[in-house]
Amino acid sequence: MSKYLVTGAAGFIASRVIQQLLEAGHQVVGVDNLNHAYDIRVKEYRLRKLLEQPGFRFEKLDISERREVGSLAEGLGEVAAVFNLAARAGVRASVEDPWAFYETNLTGTLNLLELCKSRGIPKFILASTSSIYGTEAPQPTPETADSSHPLQPYAASKKAAEALAYSYHYLHGLDATVFRYFTVYGPVGRPDMVIFRFIQWIAEGRTVHLNGDGSQSRGFTYVDDIARGTLLGLKPLGYEIINLGGHQVITVQALMEMIENYLGRRARVERHPAHKADVLTNWADVTRANSLLGWRPEVDLEEGVRRTVAWYLAERDWVSRVDTGIESPQELPGSANPGLDPAGL
């Protein structure tokens, strides 16, 4: 069995990647700075579940701090791969504080690439984002679509991290796989994403804020499928960029109605004008993931939403109080624009 380093350990996708590594008998060193980008209670819940299991060690640190990453390296031992799944994610938030995004997404990536170089770690997996494709991408979107014109600091920071990973592949022979995640959902998901928000708002009888008429469509993929695909990226590939997620498309209106059916209650909807940053659809071409990795999603959207609703109801005592990140009707990126912040990290 092998040892792996996974950053963003308390994050949505990373916690599921770690869970699957532990179930396979591997050891995992997980790192996270436990920032307050969204309600910390969700991160703490995920982390508690991991700490209960043998083979997992947690280090609280910030990957953007070079000295902290250097200190981690001293006691790390032999590591088979680094999964850099830590990220500051969020299109609109990156406009407000671009420095935080570049510190984590670019400087953090650089520090971890240097760790791989200095420690002789052969494999590096990087979380990127479909936001990199902008608003004019063909649907479904292949990896060959234009990504050279990122529209926000978040997407630009991920594009820069991708390029940096390539340079370490070219100069030092590092095997690097970049996953451009599309919209990911499932139990213990990010509370600022659309499915979490809709479930909480409808279950608790709160107003569902919706931009536009609900005809916008998004592609969703269940988190366990995403984690499984990420682990398949351990395969030696040289340097590859691979879409992952966003394969099963549904309109926002139909998604809301599906959640209503599982909860057995109707939503109280307040509609708002469409946001100018909204895109009509967000849909991944995952042909490359299938051809290179043999990856196919296994969990149907209806089954995945059912599982997510069941988790929410089982944890309702505390989940009902989780902050979904909306303070006013103008702050609605997760209700009508889930694809704008797609990774769900």
C-alpha positions as CSV (number, residue, x, y, z in Angstrom):
1,M,0.0,0.0,0.0
2,S,1.1,3.6,-0.6
3,K,1.1,6.9,1.1
4,Y,-0.5,10.0,-0.5
5,L,-0.6,13.7,0.3
6,V,-4.0,15.3,-0.3
7,T,-4.4,19.1,0.1
8,G,-7.8,20.7,0.9
9,A,-8.5,17.6,3.0
10,A,-11.6,19.1,4.6
11,G,-13.0,20.1,1.2
12,F,-15.9,18.4,-0.6
13,I,-14.0,16.5,-3.3
14,A,-10.8,16.0,-1.4
15,S,-12.6,14.4,1.6
16,R,-14.2,11.8,-0.7
17,V,-10.9,11.1,-2.5
18,I,-9.3,10.5,0.9
19,Q,-12.1,8.2,2.0
20,Q,-11.7,6.1,-1.1
21,L,-7.9,5.9,-0.6
22,L,-8.4,4.8,3.0
23,E,-10.9,2.2,2.0
24,A,-8.3,0.8,-0.4
25,G,-5.9,0.4,2.4
26,H,-3.6,3.4,1.7
27,Q,-2.2,5.9,4.1
28,V,-3.1,9.6,3.6
29,V,-1.6,12.8,5.0
30,G,-4.3,15.4,4.6
31,V,-3.6,19.1,4.9
32,D,-6.0,22.0,5.1
33,N,-5.9,25.5,6.6
34,L,-9.7,25.3,7.5
35,N,-10.4,28.8,6.2
36,H,-13.9,30.4,6.4
37,A,-14.5,30.6,2.6
38,Y,-17.8,28.9,3.5
39,D,-19.4,27.7,6.8
40,I,-16.6,26.0,8.7
41,R,-19.1,23.5,10.3
42,V,-19.3,21.7,7.1
43,K,-15.5,21.3,6.8
44,E,-15.3,20.2,10.5
45,Y,-17.9,17.6,9.9
46,R,-16.0,16.1,7.0
47,L,-12.7,16.2,8.9
48,R,-14.2,14.5,12.0
49,K,-15.3,11.6,9.8
50,L,-11.8,11.2,8.4
51,L,-10.1,11.4,11.8
52,E,-12.1,8.4,13.0
53,Q,-10.3,6.2,10.5
54,P,-6.9,4.5,10.7
55,G,-4.3,5.5,8.2
56,F,-5.2,9.2,8.1
57,R,-3.0,11.9,9.5
58,F,-4.1,15.6,9.5
59,E,-1.8,18.7,9.4
60,K,-3.3,22.1,9.6
61,L,-1.3,24.4,7.3
62,D,-1.6,26.8,4.5
63,I,-0.1,25.6,1.2
64,S,0.6,29.2,0.1
65,E,3.1,29.5,3.0
66,R,6.4,28.1,1.7
67,R,7.9,27.5,5.1
68,E,4.9,25.5,6.3
69,V,5.1,23.3,3.2
70,G,8.8,22.9,3.8
71,S,8.2,21.9,7.4
72,L,5.6,19.3,6.3
73,A,8.2,17.8,3.9
74,E,10.6,17.0,6.7
75,G,8.4,14.4,8.3
76,L,6.5,13.2,5.2
77,G,8.4,10.1,4.3
78,E,8.0,8.4,0.9
79,V,4.9,9.6,-0.9
80,A,3.6,8.1,-4.2
81,A,1.6,11.2,-5.3
82,V,0.4,14.6,-4.4
83,F,-3.3,15.5,-4.9
84,N,-3.5,19.3,-4.9
85,L,-7.3,19.6,-4.3
86,A,-7.0,22.7,-2.2
87,A,-8.4,25.8,-3.8
88,R,-10.0,29.2,-3.2
89,A,-13.1,28.7,-5.5
90,G,-15.7,31.2,-6.5
91,V,-16.0,33.5,-9.5
92,R,-17.5,36.6,-7.8
93,A,-15.5,36.2,-4.6
94,S,-12.3,36.2,-6.7
95,V,-13.2,39.6,-8.1
96,E,-13.5,41.0,-4.6
97,D,-10.3,39.5,-3.3
98,P,-8.1,38.2,-6.1
99,W,-5.0,38.1,-3.9
100,A,-6.4,35.3,-1.8
101,F,-7.1,33.3,-4.9
102,Y,-3.6,33.7,-6.3
103,E,-1.9,32.9,-3.0
104,T,-3.7,29.6,-2.7
105,N,-4.3,28.5,-6.3
106,L,-1.0,29.6,-7.8
107,T,1.6,30.1,-5.1
108,G,0.2,27.0,-3.3
109,T,0.6,25.0,-6.4
110,L,4.1,26.2,-6.9
111,N,5.1,25.2,-3.4
112,L,3.7,21.7,-3.9
113,L,5.4,21.3,-7.3
114,E,8.6,22.2,-5.6
115,L,7.9,19.7,-2.9
116,C,7.5,17.0,-5.6
117,K,10.7,18.1,-7.3
118,S,12.7,18.1,-4.0
119,R,11.3,14.9,-2.7
120,G,11.3,13.0,-5.9
121,I,7.5,12.5,-5.8
122,P,6.6,11.2,-9.3
123,K,2.9,12.1,-9.6
124,F,1.0,15.4,-9.3
125,I,-2.8,15.8,-9.6
126,L,-4.2,19.3,-9.8
127,A,-7.8,20.4,-9.4
128,S,-8.8,22.9,-12.0
129,T,-12.2,24.3,-13.1
130,S,-14.6,24.5,-16.0
131,S,-14.8,28.2,-15.4
132,I,-11.6,28.3,-17.4
133,Y,-13.7,27.9,-20.6
134,G,-15.6,31.2,-20.3
135,T,-19.1,31.9,-21.6
136,E,-18.7,31.0,-25.3
137,A,-17.7,27.4,-25.0
138,P,-19.3,24.8,-27.3
139,Q,-21.7,22.4,-25.5
140,P,-20.8,19.8,-24.5
141,T,-17.4,21.4,-23.8
142,P,-14.3,19.4,-24.8
143,E,-10.8,20.1,-23.4
144,T,-9.8,21.6,-26.8
145,A,-12.2,24.5,-26.3
146,D,-10.6,27.9,-25.9
147,S,-9.3,28.5,-22.3
148,S,-6.9,31.3,-23.1
149,H,-9.3,34.1,-22.2
150,P,-10.3,33.5,-18.5
151,L,-13.0,36.0,-17.4
152,Q,-12.2,36.3,-13.7
153,P,-9.2,36.0,-11.3
154,Y,-10.4,32.6,-10.2
155,A,-10.3,31.1,-13.7
156,A,-7.1,33.0,-14.5
157,S,-5.4,31.6,-11.3
158,K,-6.3,28.0,-12.3
159,K,-5.1,28.6,-15.9
160,A,-1.8,29.8,-14.5
161,A,-1.6,26.8,-12.2
162,E,-2.2,24.5,-15.1
163,A,0.7,26.1,-17.1
164,L,2.9,25.9,-14.0
165,A,2.3,22.2,-13.7
166,Y,3.2,21.7,-17.4
167,S,6.5,23.6,-16.9
168,Y,7.4,21.1,-14.1
169,H,6.4,18.2,-16.3
170,Y,8.7,19.6,-19.1
171,L,11.6,20.6,-16.9
172,H,11.6,17.8,-14.3
173,G,9.7,14.9,-15.8
174,L,6.9,15.2,-13.3
175,D,3.8,13.2,-14.3
176,A,1.0,15.7,-14.0
177,T,-2.8,15.2,-14.5
178,V,-5.1,18.3,-14.4
179,F,-8.8,17.7,-13.8
180,R,-11.1,20.5,-14.9
181,Y,-14.1,19.8,-12.6
182,F,-17.6,20.7,-13.7
183,T,-20.5,20.9,-11.3
184,V,-20.2,18.3,-8.5
185,Y,-22.9,17.5,-5.9
186,G,-23.7,15.1,-3.1
187,P,-23.9,14.7,0.7
188,V,-21.8,17.2,2.7
189,G,-21.5,19.4,-0.4
190,R,-20.6,23.0,-0.4
191,P,-23.4,25.1,1.2
192,D,-23.0,27.8,-1.4
193,M,-23.8,25.4,-4.3
194,V,-27.3,25.1,-5.8
195,I,-28.3,21.6,-4.6
196,F,-27.4,22.3,-1.0
197,R,-29.2,25.6,-1.1
198,F,-32.3,24.3,-2.7
199,I,-32.6,21.4,-0.3
200,Q,-32.1,23.6,2.8
201,W,-34.4,26.3,1.6
202,I,-37.3,24.0,0.6
203,A,-36.9,21.7,3.6
204,E,-37.0,24.6,6.0
205,G,-39.8,26.5,4.3
206,R,-37.4,29.4,3.3
207,T,-37.7,31.4,0.2
208,V,-35.9,30.0,-2.9
209,H,-34.2,32.8,-4.7
210,L,-34.0,32.1,-8.4
211,N,-32.4,34.3,-11.1
212,G,-34.1,34.1,-14.5
213,D,-36.9,31.8,-15.5
214,G,-35.2,28.5,-14.4
215,S,-34.6,27.4,-18.0
216,Q,-30.8,27.6,-17.5
217,S,-29.4,24.1,-17.5
218,R,-26.4,22.6,-15.7
219,G,-24.5,19.3,-15.9
220,F,-24.1,17.5,-12.6
221,T,-22.0,14.6,-11.4
222,Y,-22.1,12.8,-8.1
223,V,-19.1,13.3,-5.8
224,D,-18.3,9.6,-5.5
225,D,-18.0,9.3,-9.2
226,I,-15.7,12.4,-9.2
227,A,-13.5,11.0,-6.5
228,R,-13.2,7.7,-8.3
229,G,-12.3,9.5,-11.5
230,T,-9.7,11.5,-9.7
231,L,-8.0,8.4,-8.3
232,L,-7.9,7.0,-11.9
233,G,-5.7,10.0,-12.6
234,L,-2.9,8.2,-10.7
235,K,-2.3,6.4,-14.0
236,P,1.0,7.5,-15.7
237,L,-0.1,10.0,-18.4
238,G,2.8,12.4,-18.8
239,Y,0.8,15.7,-18.9
240,E,-2.9,15.6,-19.5
241,I,-5.9,18.0,-19.0
242,I,-9.1,16.0,-18.5
243,N,-12.7,17.2,-18.0
244,L,-14.5,15.5,-15.1
245,G,-18.1,15.9,-14.1
246,G,-21.1,17.8,-15.5
247,H,-22.2,14.9,-17.6
248,Q,-26.0,14.8,-16.8
249,V,-27.8,17.9,-17.7
250,I,-31.0,19.3,-16.1
251,T,-32.7,22.7,-16.0
252,V,-32.6,24.6,-12.7
253,Q,-36.4,24.5,-12.7
254,A,-36.5,20.7,-13.1
255,L,-33.9,20.3,-10.4
256,M,-35.9,22.3,-8.0
257,E,-39.0,20.2,-8.8
258,M,-37.0,17.0,-8.3
259,I,-36.0,18.2,-4.8
260,E,-39.5,19.2,-4.0
261,N,-40.7,15.6,-4.8
262,Y,-38.0,14.0,-2.5
263,L,-38.8,16.4,0.3
264,G,-42.6,16.2,-0.2
265,R,-43.1,19.9,0.0
266,R,-43.4,22.8,-2.5
267,A,-40.8,25.6,-2.8
268,R,-41.7,29.2,-2.1
269,V,-39.9,30.9,-5.1
270,E,-38.9,34.5,-5.4
271,R,-37.7,35.2,-8.9
272,H,-35.1,37.8,-9.9
273,P,-33.7,39.1,-13.2
274,A,-31.1,36.9,-14.8
275,H,-27.6,37.7,-13.8
276,K,-25.4,39.1,-16.6
277,A,-22.7,36.6,-15.7
278,D,-25.0,33.7,-16.0
279,V,-24.6,31.2,-18.9
280,L,-27.4,29.3,-20.5
281,T,-25.8,25.9,-20.0
282,N,-22.8,24.1,-18.6
283,W,-22.1,20.6,-19.9
284,A,-18.9,18.6,-20.0
285,D,-17.6,16.5,-22.8
286,V,-16.0,13.6,-20.9
287,T,-14.9,11.5,-23.9
288,R,-11.2,12.0,-22.9
289,A,-11.9,10.8,-19.3
290,N,-13.4,7.6,-20.8
291,S,-10.7,7.0,-23.3
292,L,-7.7,7.7,-21.1
293,L,-9.0,6.5,-17.7
294,G,-11.9,4.2,-18.6
295,W,-14.1,6.5,-16.4
296,R,-17.8,6.5,-16.6
297,P,-20.2,8.0,-14.1
298,E,-22.2,5.4,-12.2
299,V,-24.7,7.3,-10.1
300,D,-27.8,8.6,-11.8
301,L,-28.8,12.2,-11.0
302,E,-32.1,11.2,-9.4
303,E,-30.4,8.6,-7.2
304,G,-27.7,11.1,-6.3
305,V,-30.2,13.8,-5.3
306,R,-32.2,11.2,-3.3
307,R,-29.0,10.3,-1.4
308,T,-28.2,14.0,-0.8
309,V,-31.7,14.8,0.5
310,A,-31.5,11.7,2.8
311,W,-28.2,12.9,4.2
312,Y,-29.6,16.4,4.8
313,L,-32.6,15.0,6.7
314,A,-30.5,12.7,8.8
315,E,-28.2,15.6,9.8
316,R,-31.0,18.2,9.8
317,D,-30.4,19.4,13.4
318,W,-27.2,21.2,12.5
319,V,-27.3,21.3,8.7
320,S,-30.5,23.4,8.7
321,R,-28.5,26.2,10.4
322,V,-25.6,26.1,8.0
323,D,-25.0,29.5,6.3
324,T,-25.6,29.2,2.5
325,G,-23.7,32.4,1.8
326,I,-26.6,34.6,0.7
327,E,-27.3,37.8,2.5
328,S,-29.5,39.5,0.0
329,P,-31.5,38.7,-3.2
330,Q,-28.6,40.3,-5.2
331,E,-26.2,37.6,-4.1
332,L,-27.6,34.6,-6.0
333,P,-24.7,32.9,-7.8
334,G,-25.5,29.5,-6.4
335,S,-29.2,29.5,-7.0
336,A,-29.3,30.2,-10.7
337,N,-25.6,30.0,-11.5
338,P,-24.2,26.8,-10.1
339,G,-21.9,26.3,-13.1
340,L,-20.1,29.6,-12.4
341,D,-18.4,28.0,-9.3
342,P,-18.4,24.4,-10.5
343,A,-15.7,22.6,-8.7
344,G,-17.5,22.3,-5.4
345,L,-14.1,22.1,-3.7
